[in-house]
């Protein structure tokens, strides 16, 4: 199974003052991808409008979701779609499409969310209004009209991996919903068993680069201390995909501080991309 890379330089889902750097990050990753296996999704130049939804830049985010779904519909069934953000809001269209494709195959899809944050807010609970902090909740079926998944995933089939910064209401939701949490120190040894317990046939792997400890990788908009090592993340990716079909993957939130920082930031990203596509190469 070959990988097909879909680059989505969306920045509108982020509330960071460095949000525009997400465009630079996506383009930097694109530069290391094989051009013949890469699709680029056009992202609106304008910020977009909330349209009364409580989601900042809602109109731009919604437009990108539809454009991404169109791009993914063109990926052959025998290729692994790997989405390159941009902010992690791009995962709405990607995971939604993977969930629908798995259902069409009669499979149960699990979702592994490598992220320092759970992204489980709604427009009513979000302190920022940024969609990147709501995208996982939208994938579970809750959120602004027009920005929730058409094929929601059950919370009991979701693992938060390396998550360590939850808002109070997000933590309450996790405790009540059945979402599994594997902390950063337990990724290498614990994630495989956690995914096995989901009883799923396929998985989608989302990697927000802030899952990494800032001491190992700093090119993100909101670094969080006590993160995972690169070795643990790559080992956990292998464990999560072992013995089951990889339905898709995403890597998001690369925001280099400057062009001079890109060469030093790229090796960890390329190692994660290699880990994500290893399963596809072996099929």
N, C-alpha and C positions, 0 to 999 in steps of 0.2 A: 504494500500500500504506500503510494507516494504522498507526500505532504503538499498541500496547496496553501500558500500564505496569503492572507487577506489583511491588508494594511489599512487601518482606519484612524487617521490622525485627528480624532475628535478631542477637543479641549473643553467643550461647553458643559460637560457634566461635572467639572471640577469647580470648587469654590476658591482654590488657591490663587494667591497673587502670582504664582509661577505657572498658572494653567497653560499659557501659550507655549511654554517649554515642552509640553506634551507633544506638540506638533514636531518639534525638533527631535524628540526622542523617537517617535514613530518613524520619521524619515531616516534617522541614523540606523535603526534596525533594518529598515528596508534596504539600505545600502549594502548590507551583508547577506541579503537573501538572493537566491537565484531568480533572475528577472523572468525567466520563462515559466516559473512556478508561482509568480506573485501577481495578485490583483490589488489595485488601489481603489478604495472607496472615496468618492468626492465628498468632502465635508464643507458645509456652508461657511462662507467667510464671516458672516455676521454672527453676533452672539445669540440671537433668537430672543423670544419673549416667553414669559411665564404663562400667558393666556389665562390667568386666574386660577391656575392649577396648584400653586404652591411649589412647583418645580421650576427653579431658575433655568432660563433658556430652554424651556420645554419644547418650543417649536423646532429648534435646531436639533435637539436630541431625538425627537420623534422622526424628523426627516432622515437623520443618519440611520436610525433603526430600520427604516424601510429600504434605504439604499443598500445597507449591509445584507438584509435578507435577500434582496434581488441578486447581489453578488454571490451569496452562498448557494442560492438555487442553481447557479451555473456551475458549481463545483461537482464533478462527477462522483457518483456514489462510491467508487473504489478509491477515492482520495480522501486523506485526512485534512479537514479544514482547521487551520491554525490562525486565529485572529490576533493581529498585532495592534494594540491601542497605542496612543490615545488613552483617555481616561477609562476607568473600568465600566462606565455606563454602556460601552459598546457591547458588553456581554449580554445585554438583554436580547438583542436580535440573534446572537450566536447560539446561546444556550436554548432559546426558544426553538430555533430551527433544529438543533440536535435532539431536543425532546420530542418534537413532532416526527423526526426521522426514526428515532428509536421506537416510538409507538407504532409506526407503520411496519416496522420489522417484527412487531410483537415482543419487544424487549422492554425491560425495566431500566430506566436511566437513573444513575446516581450522579451527584454533583459534589466535587471537592473544591472548596473555596480557600485557596492559599492567600491569606490576606491578613494584615495587621488589624484591620477593622472588619466587622461583620456585615456592614452595608445593609442593615435590616431596618432602617428607618422608613417611615412613610411621610408624605407631605405634612401630616398632622404632627409628627414627632420630630422631624428633622430640625436641628438647630441652625443649619446653614441653607437649606433649600436646594443643596447640590444633589443631582441625581446619582452621582457615584456613591453617595451614602445610602441610597435607596434601592439600588439595582437588584440585590439578592432578594429583598422583600418583594419586588416586582416580579421576579422569577417564580416566587411562591404564590403569586396571584393577588397580592395586595399593593395598592398604590393608586396613582393618578389615572383617571380614565384615558385610555389610549397609550399608556406606558406600563402595561402589565402584560405578562406572557399569555399568549393564546393557548399554551400547553404547560400549565403550571406544574411544578415539581412538588411532591409531598415533602414537608420539612423533615420527616423521618428518613429521607433518602439524601440528606445533605450533611456534609462534614465540613466544619470550619477548621482550617488547618493553620496553625501558627497565629491565631487571632489573640490579641492581647489588649485591645483598647475598645471597650464597648460603652456606649451610652447606657444610662440606667434602664431606659425603656427597651433597648435592644437586649440587654441582659435578661430582663423579665420575659421577653418573647422567647429567647433561647431556652430558658428554664421551663417554659410552659409548652413549647411546640414539639419537642423531640429532636431538634437539631443536635447533632453530635459535635463536640469540641475536642480537638487534639491540640495541646499547647505546643509551643515552639520547641521545648526541650524533649518532647516525646515523639516528634515527627518521624524520625528515622525508624524507630522501633515500633511505634504504635499506630501509624496511619494505615498500614496494610490490614491489620486486624479490624480497625474501625470501618474500613470500606467493605471488608468481607461481611461484617455484621449488617450492612445495609441490604443484603440479599438482592443485588442488582446484576444485570447482565452486561451493562455498558456504563461507562463513566465519561463525564466531561470534566476536564481539569482547567480551572481558572487560576492563574498566577498573577497576583498584584505584587510587584517587586518590593513593596514595603514589608512583605513577609520576612525579608532578609534583615538581619541585624545591621544597623547603620554603620557599624565598624567594618562591615564587609562590602556594603553597597550604599552609597549616599545619594544616588541620582533619582530621588523621588520627592514629591511635593510635601509629604507629611511623614518623615521618618519617625519610627517608634523604637524606643530602647528594648533590649531583651528579646531580640528577634532570633530567627533561625539562622544557622550557618548554611552556606551554599551546599556543602556536602550533604547536610541533612535534608535540604529541600530536594536535591536531585535524587537521593535515595528514596525519599517519600514518594516522589513522582513515579519511580519505577515500581514501588510496592503497590501504589494505588491502581496502576494499570495492569498489574500482573494477573493473568488468568481471566481477563474480561476485555471486551472490545473497547477501544478508545474512540468515543463518538465525536470528539472534537477537543480543542484546547485553545486557551487564550493567554496572552501575556500583555500586561498593561502597566501604565503609570510610570514609564520612564520619562523623567524630566531632568535632563542634564543641566547642571548649573551654568555651564558655558560650553562652547564648541571645544575648548581645550580639554574639557573633562571627558568627552565622549570616548576617546581611545582607551582610557582606563576603566570606563564603565562597561564597555562592550564584552569583555571576556566572561563575566558572570552571566550576562544575558544569553550569550551564545551557548554556554553550558546548559542553561535551563532549556533553551530551545532544542538542543540536542537530546536532552532527557525526554522532553515532550514528544519528540518525533521518533524516538528509538523504537517504540512499539510498532509504529507504522512501518518502519524499515524492516522489521523482523517478520511481518505478515506476508 
